[in-house]
Amino acid sequence: MRIGIEIGGTFTDLILLRDGQTPTTLKVSSTPWDPSEGALNGVRKLLEKTGVAWGEVEEVLHGSTVATNSLIERKGVRVALLTTKGFEDVLLIGRQEKTRIYDQFYRRSPPLVEREAIYGIPERLDADGRIVQPLDEKALVASVRRAVEERGATSIAVSFLHAYRNPAHEHRARELIEATFADLDVSLSSVITPEFREYERTSTTVINAYVRPVIRRYVTRMQDALLSQGYRRDLMIMQSNGGVLPAEVAARLPVRMFLSGPAAGVAGASFIARHCGIGNLLTMDIGGTSCDIALIADFQAMMASKGLAEYRIDGHPINIRMMDITTIGAGGGSIAWIDDGGMLHVGPQSAGAQPGPACYAREGADFTLTDALVILGLVDPARFLGGEMHIDPALSVRASGPLAARLNMSAEELALSVFRIAIVNIAQAVRQTTVQRGRDPRDFAILPYGGGGAIFAASVAEVMEIESVVVPPNPGIFSAYGLTVSEIRLDYTQADPGRKLASLDSAAITAVFDALAVHARSEFQGFGVTTDLLVLSMLVDARYIGQGFELTVAVDPTELGRRGPGAIAEAFHAAHSSRYGYSFREQDVEIVNYRLEAAMPREGVLPEPARTVAKPTPRPRTVRLNGAEQWGTYERSELPVGAELDGPAMIFESTTATAVPTGWRLHVDTYGNLHLTRRNSRKE
C-alpha cells in the first residue's frame, strides 16, 4: 500500500494505491506558507476517505517544489564559501553570456553568497590532483570562525580547485569544520558534483549549501509528523533524476530535488510507456502554476545536457543529472495582462493557490487561464475537483471586464484569445524540447497530465501537427502516481577530462565503472536495499577535442568488450549527428566524465481500467471554441475498454477533463488509456 504526495504551486495531489484495487485520489489546495501542512492534511483526508489506518501504509513517497521555491524566493540560509586562494571571484565572474541577448537592461542574478562571505584558503592541487600546496588548516578554521561571527553563516560550501580529481583537501576541511563548529552544515563540491568547470561546480555546491538546512528542517518535520501518526517507515523523496531516496539521504543532497515534482510525472510516463508499449511520448504537465514539457524516446526519459543556458535555477547554473524538462508559466493560474504596447499576454505571473483564479471566490481579481476555460465551457463548475470545490463563473466574467474593455472584446472573445495564446506558448515549449534537441515532434504522441493537460493536449497537437494523444488514468494527479512507480536511484560520476579514447583500452574503462559500482552497492546496502537486483547503467560524457561541451552516450558492455573504445566513439558520432545534424568521424573523441546510473526497480501498479459494458449516453454541453457548439459529455468511468467515440466531446473525471475537439476520435485501450487520434491522419 503506497501513498504518493506531489505538492504543486496551486494544488497538492495525493493517490493511494493497493494491489488489485481501484486507486483512491485526492486533490487539495496547497499551503504556500507551509507546504507540509497541506500535504499532511491531504493524507489524513485520504485515509479517512478509504478507512485505512496509518499503520497499514507501507510507503509514503513525496515530491515537492520546496527546494526550488526556497531558491527563487531567496529564503535559504546565510552561506559562506571556502575556495582556493586566488579564485574567490569565480561566482561573480561566471561566464560572459546573456540569457536574453537583446535585453539592454540585462542583469545577472546576484550570487547566493556575498563577496565578503567568500574566503580564499591557501591550498592548491594541480589538474591531475597532485598536491602543490598543502591545506592551511589554521587559516581554514580562522576563516570559518570569521564567517560565523562576522557574517552570521550557518552553512558552509567548500569548492577547492581540482577537487574532482582529489577530494582530500575538501574532506579534511569538513573534518575540521565539524570538529570545531558542530552546528554548521557543510557541503563539499567533490560530493555534490565531482566534475570539472569551476563556475558550475561552485554554483551547484553553493546552491546545495543555501537550501540544505531549509530542506532538512522540512523533511524532518514531514517524517516526524508521519511517525507521530503511526507510520513506521522512511519517507521517500523524489529527485530530479526521476528516482526516489530515503528522506535522510535526500536531505543531505537537496540540490538533487529541484525538479522533484515535475520529475515524478515523467517517471510515471516512462512506466506507462514501458508497460503499454508506447515508446515515444511527449509529456505535457499543466498544473495551476506552470506547464512542464519532457521527452521520452525509445521508452527512456531524456536527461538534461549540461552547459546550456536553460539549465539554471533562477539564473544560477546547476550541474547535476536531471530530467530534461522545459518549464513555462502557462498553468491554470497564469494571469492575462496587457503590455505597454497594447499586446495581450498570458503568464508567467500566476495567481497561485492564494488567492487563485477569480472563479475560486477567494478574493482573486485577476483574469486567469482557468477563468478563460470556465467561460469557454471547458471547465464544468459543478464537477471541479469532483464537485468538492466551489467555482463561480460570474466572478470569471467580472474579472474579464477590465481587459475586455481595453481590447474592445466580449468576455467570450477575451477568453478565446487567452486560450489561443496559451496554446501558442505551450507549442513553443514543445519546439524547444524537440526541434531544438534535434527531434521531430511529429514522431511522438502527447501524454498530458496535471489539472489542465488533457484539456489542452489535442489543441496543442493540432498546432504541432502531432497526430496522437494518450491520456493516462487519473491524469489530474498523475505526478503523485508517478511517485508510486519510481525506482530507488542514485547517479555516480568520475571526472577524467581530456582523456583521449585512443589512449584507453576496454580494461581501463571497465575498471573505472567497476570502482563506481562498488561504491554504488555499498551505498545502497546502507539504505537497507538488497543489491542483487541493482541495475547498473554505464554512460560517458564525450566530445570532440576542442569542443566546449559534451554529449552523454550510453556504453554497451558487450560492444565495449568486442570492439573496444571504438564502440564509444561510434555511439558519440551517432549522438552528435542526431543532436546537431552532422558528425566528424575523422576527429578524435575524448572522455570527460564516466557516469554510472544505479537503480533498484520496483513493482508498479497499473490502475485498473473501467469494466462497464453499457453504452454511455452523452449529455450535451455548450463549448465556445468555434462559436457555441454542443459537445457530448461523458464520465470517464462510463467508458469501458474498447469504447470509441468521435469529437466534439468532453470526458470528465474527478480531478480533470479531457477535450476531444471536432476532427478527433477517442479509443479506450486495454490499460484504460484514452487514445485521441486525428481523423484522416496518416496513422489511421
C-alpha positions in Angstrom: 0.0 0.0 0.0 1.6 3.2 -1.2 0.7 6.9 -0.9 2.1 9.4 -3.4 2.1 13.1 -2.5 3.1 15.8 -5.0 3.0 19.4 -3.9 2.4 21.9 -6.7 2.1 25.7 -6.7 -1.7 25.6 -6.5 -2.8 22.1 -5.6 -1.4 19.2 -3.7 -2.1 15.8 -5.3 -2.4 12.5 -3.5 -3.0 8.9 -4.5 -3.3 5.7 -2.5 -2.5 2.5 -4.5 -3.4 -1.0 -3.4 -2.8 -4.2 -5.4 -5.9 -5.2 -7.3 -8.0 -2.2 -6.2 -9.0 1.0 -7.8 -6.7 3.9 -6.8 -8.1 6.5 -4.4 -7.2 10.0 -5.4 -7.5 13.4 -3.8 -6.6 17.0 -4.8 -6.4 19.7 -2.1 -5.3 23.3 -2.1 -1.5 23.8 -1.4 -0.4 25.8 1.6 2.4 28.0 0.4 3.2 29.3 3.9 4.0 25.7 5.0 3.7 23.1 2.2 3.8 20.2 4.7 0.6 21.4 6.2 -1.4 20.9 3.1 0.3 17.6 2.4 -0.3 16.1 5.8 -3.9 17.3 5.9 -4.4 15.7 2.5 -3.0 12.4 3.8 -5.4 12.5 6.7 -8.4 13.1 4.4 -7.2 10.4 2.0 -7.0 7.8 4.9 -10.4 8.9 6.2 -11.8 8.5 2.7 -10.5 4.9 2.4 -10.8 3.8 6.0 -7.1 2.9 6.1 -5.1 3.2 9.3 -1.7 4.9 9.3 0.0 1.7 10.4 -1.2 -0.1 7.3 0.6 2.2 4.9 3.8 0.6 3.6 5.3 3.5 1.9 4.9 7.3 1.6 6.6 9.0 -1.4 6.8 12.7 -1.7 7.7 15.2 -4.5 7.8 18.9 -3.8 8.9 22.3 -5.1 10.2 23.4 -1.7 13.9 23.4 -2.8 13.0 25.5 -5.9 10.8 27.9 -4.0 13.5 28.4 -1.3 16.0 29.5 -4.0 13.7 31.6 -6.2 12.2 33.4 -3.2 15.6 33.8 -1.6 14.5 32.0 1.6 17.7 30.0 2.1 20.2 30.5 4.9 23.4 32.6 5.1 26.2 30.8 3.3 29.9 31.2 3.4 32.1 29.8 0.6 35.6 28.4 1.1 37.6 28.2 -2.1 41.2 28.1 -3.2 43.0 31.4 -2.5 43.1 33.4 -5.7 39.8 32.1 -7.0 37.4 34.0 -4.8 35.7 35.7 -7.7 34.7 32.7 -9.7 31.0 33.1 -8.8 31.0 36.8 -9.6 32.8 36.5 -12.9 30.8 33.5 -14.1 30.6 33.1 -17.8 30.3 36.1 -20.1 26.9 35.1 -21.5 23.5 36.7 -21.6 20.4 34.5 -21.4 18.4 37.4 -23.0 20.7 38.6 -25.8 18.8 41.7 -26.9 17.9 42.9 -23.4 19.7 46.2 -23.0 18.9 46.2 -19.3 20.0 42.6 -18.6 21.3 41.9 -15.2 22.6 38.6 -13.9 21.0 37.2 -10.8 23.2 38.1 -7.9 25.2 35.3 -6.3 23.6 33.5 -3.3 26.7 34.3 -1.2 28.0 37.8 -0.7 31.6 38.6 -1.8 32.5 39.4 1.8 31.5 35.8 2.7 33.8 34.2 0.2 37.1 33.2 1.8 40.3 32.2 -0.1 42.1 29.3 1.7 45.8 28.7 1.0 45.9 25.2 -0.7 46.4 24.0 -4.3 46.1 20.9 -6.4 47.2 20.6 -10.0 45.0 19.4 -12.8 45.9 15.8 -12.1 45.0 16.1 -8.4 48.6 16.2 -7.1 49.1 18.4 -4.0 51.0 21.6 -5.0 50.4 23.5 -1.7 49.1 21.7 1.4 45.9 22.8 3.0 46.4 25.6 5.6 44.3 24.2 8.4 44.7 27.2 10.7 43.7 29.6 8.0 40.6 27.5 7.2 39.4 27.4 10.8 40.0 31.1 11.2 38.0 31.8 8.0 35.1 29.7 9.2 35.1 31.5 12.6 35.0 34.9 10.8 32.2 33.7 8.6 30.1 32.6 11.6 30.9 35.6 13.9 31.0 38.4 11.3 28.6 37.2 8.5 26.3 35.0 10.6 26.9 32.0 8.3 25.0 28.8 9.2 26.0 26.7 6.2 29.4 26.3 4.5 30.2 25.5 0.9 33.6 24.2 0.1 34.8 24.2 -3.5 38.6 23.8 -4.0 40.3 23.9 -7.3 40.5 20.4 -9.0 38.8 18.7 -6.0 37.0 16.4 -8.5 40.5 14.8 -9.1 41.5 14.6 -5.5 38.9 15.3 -2.7 41.5 15.0 0.2 41.6 18.7 1.0 37.8 19.1 0.9 37.3 16.1 3.1 39.9 17.4 5.6 38.1 20.8 5.6 34.8 19.1 6.5 36.6 17.2 9.4 38.0 20.5 10.8 34.7 22.4 10.4 32.6 19.7 12.1 35.1 19.3 14.9 35.2 23.0 15.7 31.6 24.1 14.7 29.3 21.2 15.3 26.1 23.1 14.3 27.3 24.1 10.8 26.1 22.4 7.6 28.9 21.6 5.3 28.6 20.9 1.5 31.6 19.7 -0.5 31.9 20.1 -4.2 33.6 16.7 -4.5 30.4 15.1 -3.1 27.8 17.3 -4.7 29.1 17.4 -8.2 32.6 15.9 -8.7 33.1 17.3 -12.2 35.3 20.0 -13.8 34.3 23.5 -14.7 34.9 25.6 -11.6 32.0 28.1 -12.0 29.3 25.4 -12.5 30.7 23.2 -9.7 31.0 26.1 -7.3 27.5 27.4 -8.1 25.9 23.9 -7.6 27.7 23.5 -4.3 26.6 26.9 -3.0 23.0 26.2 -4.1 23.1 22.9 -2.0 24.5 24.8 1.0 21.9 27.6 0.6 18.9 25.3 0.8 20.2 22.3 2.7 19.2 23.5 6.2 15.7 24.5 4.9 15.2 21.1 3.3 16.5 19.2 6.3 14.0 21.0 8.6 11.2 20.5 6.1 11.9 16.8 5.6 12.4 16.2 9.3 9.1 17.9 10.1 7.3 15.7 7.5 9.0 12.5 8.7 8.2 13.3 12.4 4.6 14.2 11.6 4.1 10.8 9.8 5.8 8.9 12.6 3.6 10.6 15.2 0.5 9.3 13.3 1.7 5.7 13.3 3.6 5.5 10.0 6.7 3.4 10.7 8.9 3.6 7.6 11.2 6.0 5.8 9.6 8.9 3.9 10.8 8.6 0.3 11.7 11.8 -1.6 11.7 12.3 -5.4 14.9 13.6 -7.0 15.4 15.5 -10.3 16.7 12.3 -12.0 13.3 10.5 -11.6 14.3 8.2 -8.8 13.5 8.3 -5.1 15.7 8.2 -2.0 15.1 7.9 1.8 14.4 11.3 3.2 17.5 11.3 5.4 19.7 10.8 2.3 17.8 13.2 0.1 18.1 16.0 2.8 21.9 15.8 2.5 21.8 16.4 -1.2 18.8 18.8 -1.7 20.3 20.2 -4.9 19.1 17.0 -6.5 15.5 17.9 -5.6 15.0 21.0 -7.8 12.8 19.1 -10.3 11.3 16.8 -7.7 7.6 17.4 -8.6 7.9 17.5 -12.4 10.3 14.6 -12.5 7.7 12.4 -10.7 5.2 12.8 -13.6 7.9 12.0 -16.2 8.8 8.9 -14.2 5.2 7.8 -14.3 5.0 8.4 -18.0 8.1 6.3 -18.5 6.4 3.5 -16.6 3.3 3.8 -18.8 5.5 3.8 -21.9 7.3 0.6 -20.9 4.2 -1.3 -19.8 1.8 -0.1 -22.6 4.4 -0.4 -25.4 4.3 3.3 -26.4 8.0 4.1 -27.0 7.9 7.8 -28.0 6.0 10.2 -25.7 6.0 14.0 -25.2 4.8 14.6 -21.7 2.8 17.8 -21.0 2.1 18.6 -17.4 -0.2 21.6 -17.0 -0.9 22.5 -13.3 -2.1 25.5 -11.5 1.2 27.5 -12.0 3.3 26.1 -14.8 3.5 23.8 -17.9 6.3 21.3 -17.9 7.3 19.5 -21.1 9.6 16.5 -21.3 10.5 13.8 -23.9 10.5 10.0 -23.7 12.3 8.4 -26.6 12.6 4.7 -27.1 11.0 4.2 -23.7 13.7 6.3 -21.9 13.2 9.8 -20.4 15.6 12.3 -21.8 18.1 13.7 -19.3 19.5 17.2 -19.3 22.6 18.2 -21.1 25.0 20.5 -19.1 26.2 23.8 -20.3 23.1 25.1 -21.9 21.6 28.4 -20.6 18.2 26.9 -19.8 19.6 24.5 -17.2 19.7 27.1 -14.5 17.5 27.7 -11.5 16.7 31.4 -11.1 19.8 32.2 -13.2 22.2 30.0 -11.3 23.8 27.1 -13.2 23.1 23.7 -11.6 25.4 20.8 -12.6 23.5 17.6 -11.7 22.0 14.7 -13.6 18.3 15.6 -14.1 15.5 15.0 -16.4 15.3 17.3 -19.4 12.2 19.3 -18.5 11.2 22.6 -20.1 9.0 24.8 -17.8 7.0 27.8 -18.8 4.4 29.9 -16.9 1.3 28.5 -18.6 -0.7 27.0 -15.7 -4.3 27.4 -14.8 -3.4 30.3 -12.5 -1.5 32.2 -15.2 -2.6 35.8 -15.3 -3.7 37.6 -18.5 -2.3 41.1 -18.9 -1.7 43.8 -21.5 1.8 45.3 -22.0 2.7 48.9 -22.7 2.2 48.3 -26.4 -1.3 47.0 -26.0 -0.4 43.3 -26.6 -2.3 40.6 -24.7 -0.1 38.1 -22.7 -0.8 35.1 -20.6 1.7 34.4 -17.7 4.3 33.8 -16.5 2.8 35.5 -13.4 0.4 33.3 -11.6 -2.4 33.8 -9.1 -1.1 30.6 -7.3 -3.1 28.8 -4.6 -3.9 32.0 -2.8 -5.9 33.9 -3.9 -6.1 31.8 -7.1 -8.2 32.5 -10.2 -11.1 34.8 -9.8 -13.6 31.9 -10.1 -12.2 30.4 -6.9 -14.1 33.1 -4.9 -11.0 33.8 -2.7 -10.9 37.5 -3.5 -8.7 37.0 -6.6 -9.3 39.8 -9.0 -7.0 38.9 -11.9 -8.3 37.1 -15.0 -6.5 33.8 -15.4 -6.3 30.9 -17.8 -8.7 28.9 -15.6 -11.2 31.8 -15.8 -11.0 31.6 -19.6 -11.6 27.9 -19.5 -14.7 28.4 -17.3 -16.2 31.0 -19.8 -15.4 28.7 -22.8 -17.2 25.8 -21.1 -14.1 23.6 -20.9 -14.3 23.6 -17.1 -17.6 22.5 -15.5 -18.1 24.3 -12.2 -20.3 21.5 -10.9 -17.6 18.9 -11.5 -14.5 20.9 -10.4 -12.4 18.7 -8.1 -15.3 16.2 -8.1 -17.7 18.9 -7.0 -15.8 19.5 -3.7 -14.6 23.0 -4.7 -17.0 25.9 -5.5 -16.4 27.6 -8.8 -18.3 30.8 -9.6 -18.5 31.6 -13.4 -19.9 35.1 -12.7 -16.6 36.0 -11.0 -14.7 34.9 -14.1 -16.9 37.2 -16.3 -16.4 40.1 -13.8 -12.6 39.6 -13.8 -12.5 39.7 -17.6 -14.1 43.2 -17.6 -11.1 45.5 -17.4 -9.1 43.6 -20.1 -12.1 43.1 -22.3 -12.9 46.8 -22.2 -9.4 47.8 -23.1 -9.3 45.4 -26.0 -12.9 46.1 -27.1 -13.8 42.5 -26.7 -16.6 40.5 -25.1 -15.8 38.1 -22.2 -16.0 35.1 -24.6 -13.7 36.8 -27.2 -11.2 37.6 -24.5 -11.4 34.0 -23.1 -10.8 32.5 -26.5 -7.8 34.8 -27.1 -6.3 33.8 -23.8 -6.8 30.2 -24.6 -5.1 30.5 -28.0 -2.2 32.5 -26.6 -1.7 29.7 -24.1 -1.7 27.1 -26.9 1.0 29.1 -28.8 3.1 29.4 -25.6 2.9 25.7 -24.9 3.7 24.9 -28.6 6.8 27.0 -28.3 7.9 25.0 -25.3 7.3 21.8 -27.3 9.6 23.1 -30.1 12.3 23.9 -27.5 12.1 20.4 -26.2 12.0 18.6 -29.5 13.2 20.7 -32.5 16.0 22.4 -30.6 17.1 18.9 -29.4 17.2 17.5 -33.0 13.8 15.7 -32.7 10.7 15.8 -34.9 7.7 16.4 -32.6 5.5 14.5 -35.2 7.3 11.3 -34.2 5.8 11.5 -30.7 2.4 11.2 -29.0 1.5 13.7 -26.4 0.8 12.3 -22.9 -0.9 15.0 -21.0 -1.5 15.2 -17.2 -2.0 17.7 -14.4 -5.2 19.5 -13.9 -5.2 21.1 -17.4 -3.0 18.9 -19.6 -5.8 16.8 -21.1 -7.9 20.0 -21.8 -5.1 21.5 -24.0 -3.5 18.4 -25.5 -5.5 18.0 -28.7 -5.3 21.7 -29.5 -1.5 21.8 -29.0 -1.2 18.6 -31.1 -3.0 20.3 -34.0 -0.6 23.3 -33.9 2.4 20.9 -33.8 0.9 18.5 -36.5 1.1 15.7 -33.9 -1.5 13.0 -34.7 -1.9 11.2 -31.4 -2.7 12.0 -27.7 -2.6 9.4 -24.9 -4.4 10.4 -21.7 -3.4 8.0 -18.8 -5.7 7.1 -16.0 -6.0 9.7 -13.3 -4.2 12.4 -15.2 -5.1 15.1 -12.7 -2.9 13.6 -10.0 -0.5 11.7 -12.4 2.6 13.1 -10.8 1.6 11.7 -7.5 1.0 8.4 -9.3 4.5 8.6 -10.8 6.0 8.7 -7.3 4.5 5.3 -6.5 6.1 3.6 -9.5 9.5 5.3 -9.3 12.7 3.3 -8.7 15.3 4.0 -6.0 18.1 5.6 -7.8 21.4 7.4 -7.5 23.9 8.7 -10.1 27.7 8.4 -9.7 30.4 10.3 -11.5 34.1 10.0 -12.0 35.7 13.0 -13.8 38.5 12.4 -16.3 38.6 15.5 -18.5 40.6 15.5 -21.7 41.3 11.7 -21.8 41.6 10.7 -25.5 39.7 7.5 -26.3 42.6 6.4 -28.4 44.8 6.3 -25.3 42.4 3.9 -23.5 41.5 0.2 -23.7 38.5 -1.7 -22.6 40.1 -2.8 -19.4 40.9 0.7 -18.3 37.4 1.9 -19.0 35.8 -1.1 -17.3 38.0 -0.6 -14.2 36.5 2.9 -13.7 33.0 1.6 -13.9 33.8 -1.3 -11.6 35.1 1.1 -8.9 31.9 3.2 -9.2 29.8 0.0 -9.0 31.5 -1.0 -5.7 30.7 2.5 -4.3 27.1 2.2 -5.5 26.5 -1.2 -4.0 27.9 -0.1 -0.7 25.7 2.9 -0.5 22.5 1.0 -1.5 23.3 -1.5 1.2 23.4 1.4 3.6 19.8 2.1 2.6 18.8 -1.5 3.6 18.4 -2.5 0.0 19.4 -5.9 -1.3 21.8 -5.2 -4.2 21.3 -8.5 -6.1 18.7 -6.8 -8.3 20.5 -3.5 -8.7 20.6 -2.3 -12.3 23.7 -0.5 -13.3 23.9 1.5 -16.5 27.2 2.9 -17.8 27.5 6.2 -19.6 30.2 8.6 -20.6 30.3 12.3 -21.3 32.3 12.7 -24.5 33.2 15.4 -27.0 35.4 16.1 -30.0 38.8 17.5 -29.0 38.4 21.3 -28.9 34.6 21.3 -28.3 33.3 23.4 -25.4 30.6 21.0 -24.3 29.9 17.3 -24.4 27.2 14.8 -25.0 26.2 11.9 -22.8 26.2 8.5 -24.5 25.4 5.0 -23.2 28.1 2.4 -23.0 27.2 -1.1 -24.1 29.4 -3.5 -22.1 29.1 -6.2 -24.8 30.1 -3.8 -27.6 32.9 -2.4 -25.4 34.3 -5.8 -24.9 34.0 -6.7 -28.6 35.1 -3.5 -30.3 36.9 -1.7 -27.5 36.8 2.2 -27.2 35.8 2.4 -30.8 32.3 1.4 -29.7 32.1 4.5 -27.6 33.4 6.7 -30.4 30.8 5.3 -32.8 28.0 5.9 -30.2 29.2 9.5 -29.8 29.3 10.2 -33.6 25.7 8.9 -33.9 24.6 11.0 -30.9 26.3 14.1 -32.3 24.7 13.6 -35.7 21.2 13.1 -34.1 21.6 16.2 -32.0 23.3 18.6 -34.4 22.7 17.1 -37.9 26.4 16.3 -38.6 29.4 14.5 -37.1 33.2 14.5 -37.6 34.2 10.8 -37.7 37.7 11.7 -38.7 38.3 13.6 -35.4 39.5 12.2 -32.1 36.9 11.8 -29.3 37.8 12.4 -25.7 36.1 11.3 -22.5 35.2 14.0 -19.9 33.2 12.0 -17.3 32.3 8.5 -16.5 28.8 8.1 -15.2 27.1 5.1 -13.5 23.3 5.1 -13.0 22.3 2.7 -10.2 18.7 1.9 -9.9 16.6 -0.6 -7.9 13.5 -1.4 -9.9 10.2 -1.7 -8.1 6.9 -3.2 -9.0 4.4 -0.6 -10.0 0.7 -0.9 -10.2 -1.2 -0.1 -13.4 -4.6 1.3 -12.4 -7.5 -1.0 -13.3 -9.5 0.3 -16.3 -13.2 0.6 -16.3 -15.0 -2.7 -17.0 -18.6 -1.4 -17.6 -20.3 -2.7 -20.7 -23.3 -0.4 -21.1 -23.0 2.0 -23.9 -22.8 5.5 -22.4 -25.3 8.1 -23.3 -23.8 11.6 -23.9 -25.1 14.6 -22.2 -25.0 17.9 -24.2 -22.8 20.9 -23.1 -22.1 24.2 -24.8 -18.4 24.8 -25.5 -17.3 28.0 -27.2 -14.1 27.1 -29.1 -15.6 27.6 -32.5 -18.7 29.6 -31.7 -21.3 28.0 -29.5 -21.2 24.2 -30.2 -22.9 21.3 -28.5 -20.4 18.8 -27.2 -21.3 15.4 -25.8 -20.1 14.9 -22.3 -19.2 11.6 -20.6 -17.9 10.4 -17.3 -14.6 8.6 -17.8 -15.8 5.8 -15.6 -18.6 5.2 -18.1 -16.1 4.4 -20.9 -15.1 0.7 -20.9 -12.1 -0.9 -22.6 -12.6 -0.8 -26.3 -15.1 2.2 -26.3 -14.9 4.5 -29.2 -16.4 7.9 -29.9 -16.0 10.9 -32.2 -15.5 14.5 -31.1 -16.5 17.0 -30.2 -16.8 15.6 -26.6 -15.7 16.2 -23.1 -14.6 13.4 -20.8 -14.9 14.3 -17.2 -13.4 12.7 -14.1 -12.8 13.9 -10.5 -9.6 15.8 -11.0 -9.6 17.0 -14.6 -11.3 16.7 -18.0 -10.2 15.6 -21.5 -11.2 17.7 -24.5 -11.9 15.8 -27.7 -12.4 18.5 -30.4 -14.1 18.2 -33.7 -12.0 16.1 -36.0 -10.6 13.8 -33.3 -11.6 10.2 -32.4 -11.3 8.6 -29.0 -10.5 5.0 -28.2 -10.0 3.3 -24.8 -7.1 0.8 -24.8 -6.7 -2.3 -22.7 -5.0 -0.4 -19.9 -7.7 2.3 -19.7 -5.7 5.0 -21.5 -7.7 7.3 -23.7 -6.2 7.4 -27.2 -7.1 10.5 -29.2 -6.3 10.4 -32.9 -6.9 13.0 -35.6 -9.3 11.7 -38.2 -7.9 11.4 -41.7 -4.4 11.3 -40.2 -1.6 9.2 -41.8 -1.8 6.7 -38.8 -5.4 5.8 -39.3 
